Amino acid sequence: MTEAGRARFGALGIPLPQAARHGRPGCRPCLDWSERRPHLAGRLGAALCSHAFGQGWVHRVEGTRAVTVTPKGRLALREAFGLAESG
């Protein structure tokens, strides 16, 4: 991870995952099974996901593996990462 990435995650209050010798990698791309689009995976992706749930940026769609980005999440992701809605 770059210094800019560390700073951005730190500013959001997302603790960076500790290095692991075995198991899940720290950060890697992953192709989403449903939308066929890449997303952040690994321990860093899991930390971001946990933070997004904890902050109310996303919530699970009952009975599925899908998640929905909340209005609060759309604003936070746009401010934090410059992400715009797709569609």
N, C-alpha and C positions, 0 to 999 in steps of 0.2 A: 504494500500500500504506500502511496506517495505521502509526503508530508502534508500536502494540501488536503488529501483524503482524511488523514488522521485528524487534522485541525477541524475539518467539517464535521466529522462524526463526534469529535470532542465537544464542539459548540452545541451540537444537538443533545448532548448528554448520553450518547450511546457508548457504553464501554467497549473498547476493542477486545476481541477475544484473544486469549492467551495462545501462544504457539503450541501446537500439538505435534508430537513425534509421529503418531500413527492416527489413522481414522480420517475424519472429515478435513479436507483442505481448508486453509484460511480463507481463500477467495478464488472463485472460478466462475466462468460463465456456464449457464445451463439453459437448454432449450425447453421452454414451457411445453408440456404435453398437450395442452388444449388449444392454446392460441398460436403455437409454433413460433414464439418470439423469445429471444434470449432474456434472461434475468440473472441477477446476482445470486450465486449459491455459495456454499461453504459456511464456515463459522461466521464470517462477516455478514453474509446474507441472512443468516439466522438471527444475528444480533439486531440487524435493521428490522427484520420481521417482528421480533419480540417487542422492540421499541414502538413500532407502528401500531401493534395491537394495544400495548400499554397506554399509548397516547390517544387512543380512539381514532387513529387515522384510517384504520381498516377494521372490518368485522367479518366474521364467517357467515356464509350463506348456509342456513340450517339444512342439515342432511347432505351436504356436499363438501368437497374440498375447496370450493371456490371462496373467494373473498370479494368484498365490495369496498371501494375507497369511499370514505365519508366526505361530506363537504369540508369538514375540518382537515381531513387528510389531503384533499386536493389542494387546499391553500398551503398547508405545511410542506408538501412535496414540491409545489411550485416555488415556494420561498427558499427551501433548503437546497434543492437540486436543479431548479430551473425546468422541472417537468411540467409539460402541458398535457391537457386531456387529449387522448387520441380518439379517433372515431370518425 
